[in-house]
Amino acid sequence: MGLHKYLVASGLLGMVWMSPTFGLAKPPPAEAFAATQKITDVAISADGNRIAFAYSSDLGETQVRVMDLSTRKAVGVSVGDKKLRDITFEDGGDVLITASDTTQVDTFKDEMFRTFSFDFETSTIRNLLAEGGVLREYNYGVGLVSILPDKPNRVMMVAYDLNNADRVSLNLYEVATNGTQTEIKAFGNPNTYDWMVDRAGNPIARLDYDASRKTTKMFVGAADKQFEEVLSLDDNVTRAIGFRGLTRGGKIVFSQDTGSELGEIHAIDPTTKAITTFLRVEDVELSYVVTDQWSSSVVGVVMGGLEPTTQMISADLQEAQAILENTFPGKIVSIVDFSRDRKSVVARIETTSIPPEYVLLRVDGPKLVRLGEAYPQLKDVPMGRLQATSFKSRDGVDIPVYVTLPPGDGDIKNAPTIIFPHGGPQSRDWPRFDYWAQFMATRGYVVIQPQFRGSTGFGRAFSDAGFRQWGKRMQDDVSDAVAWAVKEGLTDPAKVCIVGGSYGGYAALAGATLTPDLYRCVVSVAGVSDLPRLIETEKNNAGRSRAANVNYWTSHIGDNQSELAAASPRRLATAVRAPILLIHGKDDTVVRFEQSVMMANALKAAGKPHKLVELSGEDHWLSRTETRLQMLNELEAFLRTHLGPGVK
C-alpha cells in the first residue's frame, strides 16, 4: 500500500542507592510505553516557515503532518501499513518521507525502503525512483544521497539496477520530486556502496568494497572529470570508509578505519587528491558526526563515554545550544534539525527519567514554541532514576554500567533485579529516556545495563575486545555485573532475571546455559540461539548486498565450528534450569525467527520450561505498537510469575 493524504486541524501537539521520594500507587499501563511516540522525527524547511513531523493518532495510525507556521495550515499523509523511518525537507519545500516494509525476495525476507515526496500545496504524493528497472520494482537499495540545496525540487538518489555493462550495480540518479524526470548521473559497479556529490549534484567520489578480497577503495574526481583511485584499505571485514560531508571549500570529509583508538575524520581535495586531518579528538571516543543537510558541511560531533555529549562546531549552532541549555537546565538538549540560516532550530529535550518533548527555537526572537511530547501519557509520571558508574570485571577492567532504580521511597537494598544487556553487540546503551528500561523500573525492578567489552563509545580497544568473545569475555562481563550488584547490597542474589533483545537476547540465553545457577528467569527477544546457523543463513542469503555481513559475523563471532557450537545456547539446552520466555518477530530480517523456534524445540526436547511468543508482522526493531504492547505484556506477566513483585 502507498501513502494516503488527508487534511488535519491546525495546532501542535560507592554510591548511595536512593530513589526519588514519592508515592506511586499504581505503575503506568504498558500501553503508555508501547505506544508509537506521539510526535517524533521533527524536521524544518529551508526557510524555517514549515515543519514536518511523525504523529501517532489516537487510533495508533502513523501519519506525517506538515504545518505552515505562519498560517497554521496543516496537511497530513498516512503511512498506512508501512513503517516510517525518516522525514526531511528538500530545498524547494517538498517533504521527503522514507518508509519501509518487509518483503519476500526469492527464498527470504528483506526490509525494503522507499522514499516518497509530498507537496504541501497540492497534497500530491509520489514514490520516487520506483520505475524503470526490474530491481527497482522491489525498491532494493533505494536511498537518498543529497537534497541538492542549489537545485530546488530535485534530489540525488541511488538504487541497484543494471549498469552500462548489464551488471547489477548501485547507480546514481538525479530525480525530480514531482516524479516527472529521472536522469542517470553515474553508473557504479557491483562493488559500489556509496556516492558523494557536490552541491550541484555532480558526482565527485565513489566507494567500493570487494567482499572477496576484503578491500575498500575510494575513487575521486572533480566534477565531470575521470575518477581515479585515491585510497585503498586492505583486510577489511566490512566497509571501512564512510562519507561524512563537505567542507566549505568543497573538500570531501570522510572517516576511515585506521585503527585509531578514539576516532578521527579526514578530508580530501577532489582536485589535488591531497588528504588532510579534518578532526581528531582526545580523551573520549568520537561517536557520530552532525551534518548540515543544506550545505553538507560538518557542524557538530557526538562524543562517547559514560555520559555522552553533543558538541557543535559552528558558532551559530553553539549559540542555539547554549540558549536551549540555559532554558532547560539539567536536561539533555539534542538539536535535531535547523533552517538554512540556522536561525530556526528544532530540538529534543529530555532526561533519563522524563520522556522527550520537541521545541522550536527562533534564535533571533528568541521565541520558544513547544511542539509536542513524545509520550504524553507519561507526563509527570514518576519514573526510575538512572545512575551511571562502573565496576571492576574479574580480570580488573573497568566496565561502565547504567543502573535504573525503581520509583519508591528510601534506600534500595536486596531488590529483585533485571540484568539488561544491549544488542549489537558493537553498540551501546545511551543515557537517555529508555522506554523498555523504564517500563521494568516502574514495575519495581532494579534494571542494570552493563556496557560489556565489545560495546562502542569507550575506545577502539574496548570495542575490539569483544571480537570472538561470544559466550566468553563478553558474557563474563555481564555475569560480573550480577556479582557487583550483589556485593553493593543492591540486588537479592536469589531474585535476578536476565532480559535482552538481539545480541542481548543471545546474552540472556547464554546466561541460562553457561551460568544456569545465576538467573531465576530468562527473556530473549529476537535473540540468537545457534551461531553456526546464523552465519550459514547469512551466507545463503548473501549476494552482493550481504557479503559484508558474512565477513563481519565470521570475524566477530569466529569460524571454528566446534567453538561456535560450544557457545550456542540451542546446543546447551540440557543445562537450563530457569524458565525461558522467547519472543520474536515473524518478519525479522536481522535475526531470523527460526533462531527462537530452534531454541524452543531444543528446550522442549530437553523437558525445560519455556514459552515461545510469535509477534506477527513484526520486524527486528519492534516497530509496531500492537506487537510492542504484546511483548511488554508478556514480559511483565513472566517477570511477575517468576521474579515476583518489585519494590513497592
VMD Tcl script that draws the C-alpha trace (Angstrom):
set ca {
  {0.00 0.00 0.00}
  {1.10 3.58 -0.59}
  {0.80 6.73 1.46}
  {-2.59 8.43 1.78}
  {-3.19 12.17 2.09}
  {-5.71 13.92 4.34}
  {-6.28 17.32 5.98}
  {-5.82 17.86 9.71}
  {-6.83 20.64 12.02}
  {-4.13 23.21 12.76}
  {-2.30 23.07 16.07}
  {0.71 21.21 17.56}
  {0.86 18.91 19.82}
  {30.48 3.60 46.32}
  {27.24 5.05 45.58}
  {24.15 5.59 47.68}
  {21.34 3.65 46.07}
  {18.49 6.11 46.64}
  {15.37 6.54 44.55}
  {13.23 9.72 44.43}
  {10.82 10.19 47.31}
  {7.24 10.00 46.15}
  {4.32 7.63 46.35}
  {3.38 5.51 43.36}
  {0.13 3.67 43.93}
  {-0.01 2.07 40.52}
  {2.52 1.93 37.69}
  {1.57 3.43 34.33}
  {-0.01 0.92 31.95}
  {2.01 -0.96 29.36}
  {0.08 0.86 26.65}
  {1.75 4.15 27.66}
  {5.22 2.69 26.98}
  {4.32 0.61 23.94}
  {2.53 3.36 22.01}
  {4.28 4.82 18.99}
  {5.68 8.16 20.03}
  {3.00 10.83 19.66}
  {5.43 13.14 17.91}
  {8.89 12.38 16.59}
  {11.20 12.83 13.56}
  {10.61 16.60 13.52}
  {12.07 18.42 10.50}
  {12.08 22.08 9.46}
  {12.08 23.61 5.97}
  {14.99 25.57 4.49}
  {13.25 28.92 5.08}
  {12.12 27.95 8.58}
  {8.45 28.55 7.77}
  {7.22 24.94 7.87}
  {7.75 21.91 10.00}
  {7.03 18.25 9.34}
  {6.80 15.52 11.92}
  {5.63 11.98 12.54}
  {2.41 11.84 14.51}
  {0.62 8.91 16.07}
  {-3.17 9.26 16.04}
  {-5.38 8.13 18.91}
  {-6.17 5.05 16.80}
  {-2.48 4.19 16.53}
  {-2.15 5.25 12.88}
  {1.21 6.72 11.92}
  {0.94 9.97 9.98}
  {3.27 12.62 8.63}
  {1.98 16.11 9.29}
  {3.24 19.27 7.63}
  {2.41 22.69 9.08}
  {2.88 26.25 7.87}
  {3.96 28.13 11.00}
  {2.60 31.49 9.88}
  {-0.85 30.45 8.59}
  {-1.21 27.39 10.89}
  {-2.46 25.42 7.90}
  {-1.67 21.75 8.32}
  {-1.80 18.90 5.83}
  {-1.04 15.28 6.51}
  {-0.40 11.93 4.91}
  {-0.98 8.48 6.37}
  {1.87 5.99 6.24}
  {-0.66 3.14 6.08}
  {0.85 -0.26 6.77}
  {4.41 0.94 6.14}
  {6.97 1.73 8.84}
  {8.13 5.33 8.93}
  {11.92 5.68 9.02}
  {12.79 9.31 8.25}
  {11.38 12.76 7.39}
  {13.29 15.64 5.84}
  {12.66 18.69 3.64}
  {14.34 19.28 0.31}
  {15.38 22.79 -0.66}
  {12.25 23.55 -2.69}
  {9.92 22.77 0.21}
  {8.75 19.26 -0.67}
  {8.81 16.80 2.23}
  {10.77 13.59 1.69}
  {9.35 10.62 3.58}
  {11.29 7.37 3.87}
  {9.33 4.27 4.87}
  {9.96 0.55 4.73}
  {8.14 -2.76 4.74}
  {9.16 -6.38 4.94}
  {9.06 -8.06 1.55}
  {9.58 -11.63 0.41}
  {12.52 -11.72 -2.01}
  {13.14 -15.11 -3.58}
  {13.53 -17.50 -0.63}
  {13.99 -14.99 2.18}
  {12.52 -11.76 3.53}
  {14.24 -8.40 3.48}
  {13.40 -4.85 4.58}
  {12.68 -2.69 1.53}
  {12.91 1.10 1.74}
  {11.02 3.66 -0.31}
  {11.31 7.44 -0.49}
  {8.19 9.49 -1.20}
  {7.86 13.20 -1.95}
  {4.93 15.15 -0.53}
  {3.89 18.53 -1.99}
  {2.32 20.71 0.72}
  {0.47 22.99 -1.72}
  {-1.17 20.27 -3.82}
  {-1.09 17.36 -1.33}
  {0.47 15.27 -4.09}
  {2.40 12.14 -3.08}
  {4.88 10.37 -5.32}
  {7.02 7.26 -4.86}
  {10.44 8.36 -6.10}
  {12.69 6.20 -8.25}
  {10.28 3.27 -8.33}
  {10.03 2.75 -12.07}
  {12.37 1.96 -14.91}
  {14.01 -1.25 -13.86}
  {13.09 -4.71 -12.66}
  {15.16 -4.36 -9.50}
  {13.59 -1.03 -8.61}
  {10.15 -2.60 -8.62}
  {11.27 -4.02 -5.26}
  {12.95 -0.70 -4.30}
  {16.06 -2.62 -3.26}
  {18.91 -0.37 -2.26}
  {16.99 2.85 -2.97}
  {18.44 5.66 -0.86}
  {18.72 9.44 -0.64}
  {22.22 10.86 -1.25}
  {21.64 14.64 -1.30}
  {18.75 17.11 -1.23}
  {20.69 19.30 -3.71}
  {20.48 22.64 -1.89}
  {21.24 24.55 -5.10}
  {18.56 22.72 -7.13}
  {15.07 23.13 -5.62}
  {12.69 20.21 -6.13}
  {15.44 17.87 -7.25}
  {17.35 15.26 -5.22}
  {20.14 12.76 -5.72}
  {19.31 9.12 -5.10}
  {20.87 5.70 -5.54}
  {19.36 2.35 -6.45}
  {20.53 -1.07 -7.51}
  {19.95 -1.54 -11.22}
  {21.81 -2.69 -14.34}
  {24.80 -0.56 -15.29}
  {26.07 0.01 -18.81}
  {27.77 -3.41 -18.68}
  {24.47 -5.10 -17.74}
  {25.74 -5.87 -14.24}
  {23.74 -5.14 -11.11}
  {25.27 -2.05 -9.50}
  {24.48 0.87 -7.22}
  {23.84 3.65 -9.72}
  {23.41 7.39 -9.07}
  {20.33 9.31 -10.26}
  {19.07 12.89 -10.21}
  {15.33 12.78 -9.54}
  {12.68 15.50 -9.80}
  {10.49 15.43 -6.69}
  {7.36 15.84 -8.79}
  {8.17 12.49 -10.36}
  {8.44 13.79 -13.93}
  {12.12 13.17 -14.60}
  {14.86 10.73 -13.62}
  {18.36 11.24 -15.01}
  {21.23 8.78 -14.66}
  {24.28 10.65 -13.35}
  {26.77 7.82 -12.87}
  {26.99 4.06 -13.13}
  {28.53 2.09 -10.31}
  {29.99 -1.39 -10.43}
  {28.99 -4.49 -8.43}
  {31.27 -3.41 -5.56}
  {29.95 0.17 -5.22}
  {28.22 1.00 -1.93}
  {28.13 4.83 -1.73}
  {28.43 8.06 -3.72}
  {29.34 11.66 -2.92}
  {28.09 14.63 -4.97}
  {28.82 18.34 -4.83}
  {26.14 20.96 -4.16}
  {25.11 20.96 -7.82}
  {24.72 17.19 -7.91}
  {27.89 16.36 -9.80}
  {29.39 13.01 -8.69}
  {32.80 13.65 -7.15}
  {33.56 10.43 -5.25}
  {32.60 6.76 -5.04}
  {33.24 3.98 -2.53}
  {33.71 0.31 -3.46}
  {34.04 -2.73 -1.24}
  {35.26 -6.06 -2.59}
  {33.99 -8.62 -0.07}
  {36.02 -11.46 -1.55}
  {39.30 -9.53 -1.29}
  {38.19 -7.60 1.83}
  {39.37 -4.36 0.26}
  {37.74 -0.90 0.47}
  {38.60 1.74 -2.11}
  {37.80 5.41 -2.65}
  {37.65 6.91 -6.12}
  {37.66 10.69 -6.52}
  {37.32 13.10 -9.40}
  {36.36 16.75 -9.75}
  {33.04 17.45 -11.45}
  {32.94 15.94 -14.96}
  {36.46 14.53 -14.50}
  {37.62 10.94 -14.71}
  {37.57 9.15 -11.36}
  {40.83 7.77 -10.03}
  {41.66 5.58 -7.07}
  {42.99 7.68 -4.19}
  {42.74 5.38 -1.17}
  {42.76 1.63 -0.63}
  {42.39 -0.17 2.70}
  {43.06 -3.89 2.88}
  {41.94 -6.65 5.23}
  {38.55 -5.07 6.00}
  {35.86 -7.39 7.32}
  {33.32 -4.77 6.26}
  {33.20 -1.40 4.52}
  {35.99 0.66 6.06}
  {35.42 4.15 4.61}
  {32.39 6.38 5.08}
  {31.50 9.77 3.58}
  {30.63 12.38 6.22}
  {30.10 15.61 4.26}
  {31.92 18.50 2.58}
  {33.98 21.41 3.83}
  {33.08 24.95 2.82}
  {35.87 24.77 0.28}
  {34.48 21.62 -1.30}
  {36.79 19.04 0.22}
  {35.26 15.62 0.91}
  {35.07 14.76 4.60}
  {35.32 11.05 5.34}
  {36.13 8.53 8.05}
  {38.37 5.54 7.59}
  {39.15 2.51 9.68}
  {42.79 3.09 10.52}
  {42.77 1.60 13.99}
  {42.51 5.00 15.70}
  {41.70 4.50 19.39}
  {39.23 7.38 19.71}
  {38.41 8.14 16.09}
  {39.36 10.82 13.62}
  {37.97 12.34 10.43}
  {39.85 13.24 7.27}
  {39.31 15.45 4.23}
  {40.43 15.05 0.63}
  {40.65 17.70 -2.07}
  {38.88 16.27 -5.16}
  {41.22 18.25 -7.45}
  {44.65 17.76 -5.89}
  {43.77 14.47 -4.14}
  {45.64 15.70 -1.02}
  {44.40 14.12 2.23}
  {44.47 16.07 5.50}
  {43.18 15.51 9.04}
  {39.85 17.32 9.47}
  {39.16 16.47 13.11}
  {40.93 14.47 15.80}
  {39.63 14.04 19.34}
  {41.32 13.25 22.64}
  {40.17 11.51 25.82}
  {36.68 10.46 24.62}
  {35.58 8.48 21.56}
  {34.12 10.35 18.60}
  {30.83 8.50 18.05}
  {28.90 10.44 15.38}
  {29.17 13.44 13.09}
  {26.39 16.04 12.75}
  {25.98 17.33 9.18}
  {24.13 20.36 7.83}
  {21.97 18.98 5.03}
  {21.68 22.42 3.37}
  {25.45 22.73 2.89}
  {26.66 19.14 3.52}
  {29.15 20.64 6.00}
  {30.08 19.03 9.31}
  {28.67 21.22 12.11}
  {28.97 19.04 15.22}
  {30.11 15.82 16.80}
  {28.70 13.41 19.35}
  {31.26 12.28 21.88}
  {31.02 8.93 23.66}
  {31.98 7.85 27.16}
  {29.81 7.11 30.15}
  {27.95 10.42 29.75}
  {27.92 11.25 26.02}
  {27.77 14.87 24.88}
  {26.99 16.72 21.65}
  {29.44 19.46 20.71}
  {28.53 21.89 17.96}
  {31.41 23.16 15.84}
  {29.68 26.11 14.12}
  {29.30 29.30 16.21}
  {25.61 29.83 15.34}
  {24.59 26.34 16.47}
  {26.77 26.68 19.56}
  {24.70 29.79 20.39}
  {21.44 27.90 19.85}
  {22.66 25.01 22.00}
  {23.62 27.43 24.80}
  {20.21 29.16 24.71}
  {18.40 25.86 24.90}
  {20.59 24.51 27.71}
  {20.01 27.70 29.72}
  {16.27 27.45 29.07}
  {16.15 23.79 30.11}
  {18.77 23.46 32.87}
  {19.59 19.92 33.90}
  {18.04 18.43 30.78}
  {19.60 16.78 27.75}
  {19.34 19.04 24.69}
  {19.71 17.48 21.23}
  {19.46 19.68 18.13}
  {17.68 17.54 15.54}
  {17.19 19.98 12.64}
  {17.55 23.62 11.62}
  {16.75 26.03 8.79}
  {19.22 27.04 6.11}
  {20.23 30.23 8.01}
  {20.34 28.23 11.29}
  {18.08 30.82 12.94}
  {15.23 28.35 13.44}
  {16.26 25.28 15.40}
  {14.29 22.15 16.35}
  {15.50 20.34 19.47}
  {14.58 17.32 21.55}
  {14.53 17.90 25.31}
  {14.60 15.01 27.79}
  {16.24 13.42 30.78}
  {16.77 9.77 31.62}
  {13.50 9.87 33.60}
  {11.50 12.48 31.64}
  {10.30 11.46 28.15}
  {11.29 13.65 25.18}
  {9.48 16.74 24.07}
  {10.20 18.76 20.93}
  {10.63 22.52 20.81}
  {11.27 25.15 18.14}
  {13.71 27.96 18.95}
  {13.77 31.18 16.94}
  {17.29 32.39 17.71}
  {16.63 36.00 16.63}
  {13.43 36.10 18.69}
  {14.21 34.48 20.84}
  {10.86 32.73 20.78}
  {10.35 29.20 22.00}
  {7.47 27.09 20.70}
  {6.68 23.76 22.33}
  {5.83 21.37 19.50}
  {4.70 18.31 21.42}
  {5.58 15.45 23.76}
  {6.66 12.00 22.61}
  {4.86 10.17 25.43}
  {2.05 12.45 26.71}
  {0.58 9.57 28.72}
  {3.77 9.53 30.79}
  {3.84 13.27 31.52}
  {4.57 13.93 35.20}
  {4.52 10.19 35.94}
  {7.24 9.15 38.43}
  {9.94 7.19 36.66}
  {13.09 5.39 37.65}
  {16.29 7.40 38.06}
  {19.35 6.37 36.12}
  {22.77 6.38 37.73}
  {25.97 5.93 35.71}
  {29.01 4.28 37.25}
  {31.45 1.41 36.62}
  {32.62 -1.80 38.24}
  {35.71 -3.99 38.09}
  {35.49 -7.13 36.00}
  {37.05 -10.37 37.21}
  {40.24 -9.51 35.29}
  {40.41 -5.95 36.62}
  {38.95 -3.97 33.69}
  {36.58 -1.09 34.43}
  {33.15 -1.90 32.95}
  {30.75 1.06 32.52}
  {27.22 0.37 33.76}
  {23.87 2.15 33.94}
  {21.56 1.40 36.85}
  {17.90 2.46 36.79}
  {16.30 2.40 40.23}
  {12.54 1.87 40.59}
  {10.28 4.64 41.87}
  {9.72 4.42 45.59}
  {10.83 5.69 49.00}
  {14.12 5.28 50.79}
  {17.13 3.11 50.14}
  {17.09 0.28 47.61}
  {18.54 -2.88 49.16}
  {18.44 -6.54 48.15}
  {15.95 -5.76 45.41}
  {14.69 -8.01 42.62}
  {16.92 -7.15 39.67}
  {16.93 -7.39 35.91}
  {20.21 -7.60 34.00}
  {19.51 -5.91 30.66}
  {22.42 -6.27 28.16}
  {22.13 -4.27 24.94}
  {22.04 -5.52 21.36}
  {24.72 -5.16 18.73}
  {26.99 -6.28 20.18}
  {29.06 -3.40 18.73}
  {26.59 -0.88 20.05}
  {25.86 0.72 23.40}
  {23.18 2.00 25.75}
  {22.63 5.74 25.74}
  {21.74 7.53 28.99}
  {18.54 8.92 27.56}
  {14.90 8.07 28.15}
  {14.63 4.31 27.54}
  {11.02 3.14 27.38}
  {11.95 -0.51 27.88}
  {14.21 0.04 30.92}
  {11.73 2.49 32.44}
  {8.86 0.05 31.92}
  {10.68 -2.55 34.00}
  {11.78 0.00 36.60}
  {8.23 1.24 37.12}
  {7.27 -2.36 37.88}
  {9.59 -2.13 40.87}
  {12.70 -3.82 39.48}
  {16.26 -2.55 39.53}
  {17.49 -2.52 35.93}
  {21.23 -2.94 35.27}
  {22.69 -2.29 31.81}
  {26.37 -3.34 31.67}
  {28.45 -1.92 28.83}
  {30.39 -5.16 28.37}
  {33.56 -5.36 26.33}
  {32.61 -5.19 22.68}
  {30.45 -2.12 23.34}
  {31.16 1.06 21.39}
  {31.69 4.54 22.81}
  {34.57 3.68 25.13}
  {37.50 3.46 22.72}
  {38.64 1.14 19.96}
  {40.45 -1.30 22.24}
  {37.37 -1.76 24.42}
  {35.17 -2.43 21.38}
  {37.68 -4.79 19.73}
  {37.94 -6.76 22.97}
  {34.58 -8.31 22.11}
  {35.75 -9.98 18.90}
  {35.35 -13.78 19.08}
  {34.20 -13.49 22.69}
  {30.57 -14.59 22.34}
  {29.85 -16.68 25.41}
  {33.30 -15.82 26.78}
  {34.68 -12.45 27.88}
  {31.56 -10.50 26.87}
  {29.40 -12.94 28.81}
  {31.73 -12.81 31.80}
  {31.28 -9.04 31.96}
  {27.50 -9.50 32.07}
  {27.85 -12.11 34.82}
  {30.23 -9.85 36.72}
  {27.54 -7.15 36.76}
  {25.42 -9.51 38.87}
  {28.24 -10.17 41.33}
  {28.93 -6.44 41.62}
  {25.27 -5.55 42.27}
  {25.01 -8.24 44.94}
  {28.24 -7.07 46.60}
  {26.90 -3.50 46.61}
  {23.86 -4.72 48.55}
  {21.62 -3.56 45.75}
  {20.50 -6.96 44.47}
  {18.99 -10.06 46.02}
  {21.09 -12.89 44.50}
  {18.05 -15.19 44.57}
  {15.97 -12.73 42.54}
  {17.87 -11.94 39.35}
  {16.47 -12.30 35.83}
  {18.21 -11.51 32.56}
  {16.33 -9.81 29.72}
  {17.72 -8.81 26.34}
  {16.97 -8.18 22.69}
  {19.02 -9.18 19.62}
  {22.58 -9.76 20.90}
  {21.14 -9.05 24.35}
  {18.76 -11.95 23.69}
  {21.77 -14.15 22.92}
  {23.41 -12.98 26.16}
  {20.23 -13.91 28.03}
  {20.18 -17.41 26.54}
  {23.92 -17.79 27.09}
  {23.34 -16.82 30.71}
  {20.70 -19.54 31.00}
  {23.00 -22.22 29.57}
  {26.54 -21.19 30.53}
  {25.76 -19.86 34.05}
  {22.46 -21.64 34.82}
  {22.63 -21.02 38.59}
  {22.86 -17.24 38.18}
  {19.37 -16.39 36.95}
  {15.89 -17.06 38.22}
  {14.32 -16.44 34.80}
  {15.38 -15.56 31.28}
  {13.79 -13.48 28.50}
  {15.16 -13.42 24.94}
  {13.60 -11.04 22.42}
  {14.78 -11.71 18.85}
  {17.86 -13.43 20.26}
  {20.42 -15.66 18.55}
  {20.45 -19.27 19.74}
  {22.68 -21.03 17.19}
  {25.84 -19.30 15.97}
  {26.75 -21.68 13.10}
  {23.20 -21.40 11.76}
  {23.35 -17.57 11.95}
  {26.43 -17.49 9.73}
  {25.06 -20.19 7.42}
  {21.87 -18.16 6.90}
  {23.86 -15.05 6.05}
  {25.91 -16.99 3.52}
  {22.81 -18.49 1.89}
  {21.21 -15.06 1.55}
  {24.41 -13.16 0.85}
  {24.62 -11.92 -2.72}
  {26.46 -8.65 -3.12}
  {24.45 -6.68 -0.57}
  {25.00 -9.07 2.35}
  {28.50 -10.33 1.58}
  {29.94 -7.78 4.01}
  {27.61 -9.20 6.69}
  {29.14 -12.64 6.22}
  {32.65 -11.24 6.62}
  {31.65 -9.28 9.69}
  {29.91 -12.11 11.53}
  {32.65 -14.60 10.69}
  {35.21 -12.17 12.03}
  {33.27 -11.07 15.10}
  {31.84 -14.43 16.15}
  {34.55 -16.73 14.78}
  {34.76 -19.54 12.25}
  {35.78 -22.51 14.39}
  {32.70 -24.72 14.19}
  {33.33 -26.59 17.45}
  {33.84 -23.32 19.36}
  {30.71 -21.80 17.81}
  {28.68 -24.87 18.75}
  {30.03 -24.71 22.31}
  {28.78 -21.12 22.61}
  {25.36 -21.79 21.04}
  {22.54 -21.90 23.64}
  {20.38 -24.17 21.47}
  {23.01 -26.90 21.74}
  {23.27 -26.50 25.52}
  {19.57 -26.71 26.36}
  {20.05 -29.59 28.82}
  {21.97 -27.23 31.13}
  {18.99 -24.86 31.52}
  {17.46 -24.54 34.99}
  {15.46 -21.28 34.77}
  {12.20 -20.83 32.83}
  {12.74 -19.09 29.49}
  {10.47 -16.72 27.58}
  {11.24 -16.42 23.86}
  {9.69 -13.50 21.92}
  {10.40 -12.99 18.23}
  {9.00 -11.04 15.27}
  {7.92 -13.28 12.42}
  {9.25 -10.74 9.88}
  {12.66 -10.28 11.49}
  {15.25 -9.89 8.70}
  {18.28 -9.46 11.02}
  {17.95 -12.42 13.38}
  {15.60 -14.84 11.66}
  {12.54 -16.15 13.51}
  {13.95 -19.65 13.14}
  {16.54 -18.87 15.83}
  {13.84 -18.76 18.51}
  {12.00 -21.73 17.00}
  {15.16 -23.83 17.18}
  {15.70 -22.80 20.80}
  {12.11 -23.65 21.70}
  {12.42 -27.07 20.06}
  {15.65 -27.77 21.93}
  {14.10 -26.75 25.25}
  {11.06 -28.91 24.56}
  {13.26 -31.92 23.76}
  {15.19 -31.34 26.99}
  {11.99 -31.02 29.02}
  {12.77 -27.44 30.12}
  {10.08 -24.85 30.97}
  {9.69 -22.29 28.23}
  {7.24 -20.26 26.15}
  {7.59 -19.03 22.56}
  {5.64 -15.89 21.63}
  {5.35 -15.07 17.93}
  {4.96 -11.38 17.04}
  {3.00 -11.47 13.79}
  {4.08 -8.90 11.19}
  {6.85 -7.55 13.43}
  {10.45 -6.85 12.42}
  {13.71 -6.85 14.38}
  {13.19 -3.35 15.80}
  {9.72 -3.74 17.35}
  {8.38 -1.09 15.01}
  {4.65 -1.63 15.58}
  {2.62 -0.53 18.59}
  {0.43 -3.64 18.79}
  {3.30 -6.11 18.88}
  {5.41 -3.91 21.15}
  {2.49 -3.94 23.59}
  {2.22 -7.71 23.21}
  {5.92 -8.00 24.08}
  {5.65 -5.79 27.17}
  {2.55 -7.57 28.45}
  {4.19 -10.98 28.05}
  {7.35 -9.67 29.71}
  {5.51 -8.20 32.70}
  {3.43 -11.33 33.31}
  {6.53 -13.55 33.05}
  {8.56 -11.43 35.46}
  {5.71 -11.23 37.96}
  {5.33 -15.01 37.89}
  {8.99 -15.96 38.17}
  {10.71 -12.95 39.76}
  {7.86 -11.88 41.97}
  {6.68 -8.36 42.74}
  {9.12 -5.50 42.58}
  {9.95 -2.83 45.16}
  {6.85 -1.03 46.39}
}
mol new
graphics top color blue
foreach p $ca { graphics top sphere $p radius 0.5 }
foreach p [lrange $ca 0 end-1] q [lrange $ca 1 end] { graphics top cylinder $p $q radius 0.2 }
display resetview
